[in-house]
Amino acid sequence: MAKYKMIRDRRQLSLCDLEGKLIDVCEYFNDLVEQYGNDAELVLEWDYENVDLAVEFEREETDKERDRRLLKDLRAREKKEAAKVSKEEKERKELARLQKKYGED
């Protein structure tokens, strides 16, 4: 059975949750740590119009994500093998054409 990979995920947060008493904001951060783990990172991005707050964390991929990844890998291998077979067929046809034209040696 294929192993599950760890993937990097990101969840948007609301800046409104950072308003209020410091003890409430501290409790909110403690909840984030419980939910996303000790290694989760807080990401703050801004430009001229927007400010975005997100938490980034690693998690194990779901069954659905793993199955989709494995299917994608399988299709890529099949496509590569089909291209290899097609190339070999073209080369054989070209060899046969040249042997017919110039004779066999």
Contact map, one row per residue, 1 for C-alpha under 8 A:
111000000000000000000000000000000000000000000000000000000000000000000000000000000000000000000000000000000
111100000000000000000000000000000000000000000000000000000000000000000000000000000000000000000000000000000
111110000000000000000000000000000000000000000000000000000000000000000000000000000000000000000000000000000
011111000000000000000000000000000000000000000000000000000001110001000000000000000000000000000000000000000
001111100000000000000000000000000000000000000000000000000001100001000000000000000000000000000000000000000
000111110000000000000000000000000000000000000000000000000111100000000000000000000000000000000000000000000
000011111000000000000000000000000000000000000000000000000111100000000000000000000000000000000000000000000
000001111100000000000000000000000000000000000000000000011110000000000000000000000000000000000000000000000
000000111110000000000000000000000000000000000000000000011110000000000000000000000000000000000000000000000
000000011111000000000000000000000000000000000000000001111000000000000000000000000000000000000000000000000
000000001111100000000000000000000000000000000000000001110000000000000000000000000000000000000000000000000
000000000111110000000000000000000000000000000000000111100000000000000000000000000000000000000000000000000
000000000011111010000000000000000000000000000000000111100000000000000000000000000000000000000000000000000
000000000001111111000000000000000000000000000000000110000000000000000000000000000000000000000000000000000
000000000000111111100000000000000000000000000000000110000000000000000000000000000000000000000000000000000
000000000000011111100000000000000000000000000000000000000000000000000000000000000000000000000000000000000
000000000000111111110000100100000000000000000000000000000000000000000000000000000000000000000000000000000
000000000000011111110000100000000000000000000000000000000000000000000000000000000000000000000000000000000
000000000000001111111000100000000000000000000000000000000000000000000000000000000000000000000000000000000
000000000000000011111101100000000000000000000000000000000000000000000000000000000000000000000000000000000
000000000000000000111111100000000000000000000000000000000000000000000000000000000000000000000000000000000
000000000000000000011111110000000000000000000000000000000000000000000000000000000000000000000000000000000
000000000000000000001111111000000000000000000000000000000000000000000000000000000000000000000000000000000
000000000000000000011111111100000000000000000000000000000000000000000000000000000000000000000000000000000
000000000000000011111111111110000000000000000000000000000000000000000000000000000000000000000000000000000
000000000000000000000111111111000000000000000000000000000000000000000000000000000000000000000000000000000
000000000000000000000011111111100000000000000000000000000000000000000000000000000000000000000000000000000
000000000000000010000001111111110000000000000000000000000000000000000000000000000000000000000000000000000
000000000000000000000000111111111000000000000000000000000000000000000000000000000000000000000000000000000
000000000000000000000000011111111100000000000000000000000000000000000000000000000000000000000000000000000
000000000000000000000000001111111110000000000000000000000000000000000000000000000000000000000000000000000
000000000000000000000000000111111111100000000000000000000000000000000000000000000000000000000000000000000
000000000000000000000000000011111111110100000000000000000000000000000000000000000000000000000000000000000
000000000000000000000000000001111111110000000000000000000000000000000000000000000000000000000000000000000
000000000000000000000000000000111111100000000000000000000000000000000000000000000000000000000000000000000
000000000000000000000000000000011111111100000000000000001000000000000000000000000000000000000000000000000
000000000000000000000000000000011111111100000000000000001000000000000000000000000000000000000000000000000
000000000000000000000000000000001101111100000000000000000000000000000000000000000000000000000000000000000
000000000000000000000000000000000001111110000000000000001000000000000000000000000000000000000000000000000
000000000000000000000000000000001001111111000000000000111100000000000000000000000000000000000000000000000
000000000000000000000000000000000000001111100000000000111000000000000000000000000000000000000000000000000
000000000000000000000000000000000000000111110000000011110000000000000000000000000000000000000000000000000
000000000000000000000000000000000000000011111000000011110000000000000000000000000000000000000000000000000
000000000000000000000000000000000000000001111100001111000000000000000000000000000000000000000000000000000
000000000000000000000000000000000000000000111110001110000000000000000000000000000000000000000000000000000
000000000000000000000000000000000000000000011111111100000000000000000000000000000000000000000000000000000
000000000000000000000000000000000000000000001111111000000000000000000000000000000000000000000000000000000
000000000000000000000000000000000000000000000111110000000000000000000000000000000000000000000000000000000
000000000000000000000000000000000000000000000111111000000000000000000000000000000000000000000000000000000
000000000000000000000000000000000000000000000111111100000000000000000000000000000000000000000000000000000
000000000000000000000000000000000000000000011110111110000000000000000000000000000000000000000000000000000
000000000001111000000000000000000000000000011100011111000000000000000000000000000000000000000000000000000
000000000001111000000000000000000000000001111000001111100000000000000000000000000000000000000000000000000
000000000111100000000000000000000000000001110000000111110000000000000000000000000000000000000000000000000
000000000111100000000000000000000000000111100000000011111000000000000000000000000000000000000000000000000
000000011110000000000000000000000000000111100000000001111100000000000000000000000000000000000000000000000
000000011100000000000000000000000001101110000000000000111110000000000000000000000000000000000000000000000
000001111000000000000000000000000000000100000000000000011111000000000000000000000000000000000000000000000
000001111000000000000000000000000000000000000000000000001111100000000000000000000000000000000000000000000
000111100000000000000000000000000000000000000000000000000111110000000000000000000000000000000000000000000
000111100000000000000000000000000000000000000000000000000011111011000000000000000000000000000000000000000
000100000000000000000000000000000000000000000000000000000001111111000000000000000000000000000000000000000
000000000000000000000000000000000000000000000000000000000000111111100000000000000000000000000000000000000
000000000000000000000000000000000000000000000000000000000000011111110000000000000000000000000000000000000
000000000000000000000000000000000000000000000000000000000000111111111000000000000000000000000000000000000
000110000000000000000000000000000000000000000000000000000000111111111100000000000000000000000000000000000
000000000000000000000000000000000000000000000000000000000000001111111110000000000000000000000000000000000
000000000000000000000000000000000000000000000000000000000000000111111111000000000000000000000000000000000
000000000000000000000000000000000000000000000000000000000000000011111111100000000000000000000000000000000
000000000000000000000000000000000000000000000000000000000000000001111111110000000000000000000000000000000
000000000000000000000000000000000000000000000000000000000000000000111111111000000000000000000000000000000
000000000000000000000000000000000000000000000000000000000000000000011111111100000000000000000000000000000
000000000000000000000000000000000000000000000000000000000000000000001111111110000000000000000000000000000
000000000000000000000000000000000000000000000000000000000000000000000111111111000000000000000000000000000
000000000000000000000000000000000000000000000000000000000000000000000011111111100000000000000000000000000
000000000000000000000000000000000000000000000000000000000000000000000001111111110000000000000000000000000
000000000000000000000000000000000000000000000000000000000000000000000000111111111000000000000000000000000
000000000000000000000000000000000000000000000000000000000000000000000000011111111100000000000000000000000
000000000000000000000000000000000000000000000000000000000000000000000000001111111110000000000000000000000
000000000000000000000000000000000000000000000000000000000000000000000000000111111111000000000000000000000
000000000000000000000000000000000000000000000000000000000000000000000000000011111111100000000000000000000
000000000000000000000000000000000000000000000000000000000000000000000000000001111111110000000000000000000
000000000000000000000000000000000000000000000000000000000000000000000000000000111111111000000000000000000
000000000000000000000000000000000000000000000000000000000000000000000000000000011111111100000000000000000
000000000000000000000000000000000000000000000000000000000000000000000000000000001111111110000000000000000
000000000000000000000000000000000000000000000000000000000000000000000000000000000111111111000000000000000
000000000000000000000000000000000000000000000000000000000000000000000000000000000011111111100000000000000
000000000000000000000000000000000000000000000000000000000000000000000000000000000001111111110000000000000
000000000000000000000000000000000000000000000000000000000000000000000000000000000000111111111000000000000
000000000000000000000000000000000000000000000000000000000000000000000000000000000000011111111100000000000
000000000000000000000000000000000000000000000000000000000000000000000000000000000000001111111110000000000
000000000000000000000000000000000000000000000000000000000000000000000000000000000000000111111111000000000
000000000000000000000000000000000000000000000000000000000000000000000000000000000000000011111111100000000
000000000000000000000000000000000000000000000000000000000000000000000000000000000000000001111111110000000
000000000000000000000000000000000000000000000000000000000000000000000000000000000000000000111111111000000
000000000000000000000000000000000000000000000000000000000000000000000000000000000000000000011111111100000
000000000000000000000000000000000000000000000000000000000000000000000000000000000000000000001111111110000
000000000000000000000000000000000000000000000000000000000000000000000000000000000000000000000111111111100
000000000000000000000000000000000000000000000000000000000000000000000000000000000000000000000011111111110
000000000000000000000000000000000000000000000000000000000000000000000000000000000000000000000001111111110
000000000000000000000000000000000000000000000000000000000000000000000000000000000000000000000000111111100
000000000000000000000000000000000000000000000000000000000000000000000000000000000000000000000000011111110
000000000000000000000000000000000000000000000000000000000000000000000000000000000000000000000000011111111
000000000000000000000000000000000000000000000000000000000000000000000000000000000000000000000000001101111
000000000000000000000000000000000000000000000000000000000000000000000000000000000000000000000000000000111
